[in-house]
């Protein structure tokens, strides 16, 4: 799924550039380690942001239907459609 399609399919309007940076970071991390997703800490290092900020962006992306993860499984963050 292309980035434009992802944004068009998002449940709320206005996916920010910073949120899309998180999506790209997830994809980069999963390309490096295809068998598991990144942790919030790994994403925060990748993006140069604190973990709380990254988690808030992930929560918004999850609400918008762009990313998903299993609360009971570590390293399960993934982009929907990947």
N, C-alpha and C positions, 0 to 999 in steps of 0.2 A: 504494500500500500504506500502510495506516495505521501509526502508531507502535506501537500494540498488536500488530498483526499482525507487524511487524518483530521485536519483542521475543519474541513467541511462536515465531517461526521461527528465532531465534538458536540457534546450536549449543551454546552454554554458558549456564549459568544466571547471572543477576545482572548484566544490563547496567545500568551505573551512570548516574546523572543526568548526570555529567560526560561520559560517553561519548555520551549522547543529545544533549548540547549540541553535540558535534562533528558529529553527524548533522544537526542543525538548521542549524549554521553552513555545512556543505557545501551544503545546499539553498538557503540565503540567497545564497551566493556564485554558485551555478549559476543562480539566478533573475536575478541582476544581469548575469551573463555566460553566457548559455545555450549558447554554442558551445564552451566549454571549462570544465574543472573548476578548482577552486582549487588553489593550491600549498600546501604545508605552512606556509610562511612567511605566506601570506595568511590561512590558518586561524588561525595563532598570533596574528596581529594582531587578527583578528575576535573571538577568544576572550579576548585579554589574557593569554595563557600563552606559555611558551617553546616553541620548535619541537620540542625533544626530548619534552616532555610530550605535545604534540599528536600527534607521530609514534607514541608508545607507545600512545595511545588509538586511533589509526587502525589500528595493527597488531592490537590486540585486536578491534576492530570487524570487521576483515577476516577474522580467524580465526573469528569468530562468524557470518560470512556476511552482515553488514549493509552493508559497503562493499566496493568493489573498485577496483583500478587496474591499469594496465599498467606494469610496471617500466621498460619501454623507451620510454614515451611521457610527456612532461612534461604536467602539468595534466590527468591522466586520472582523478583521484579522483572517484568518483560513488557515490551510494547505490544499492544493489541494488534493482531494481524501478522506479527513476525513469527 
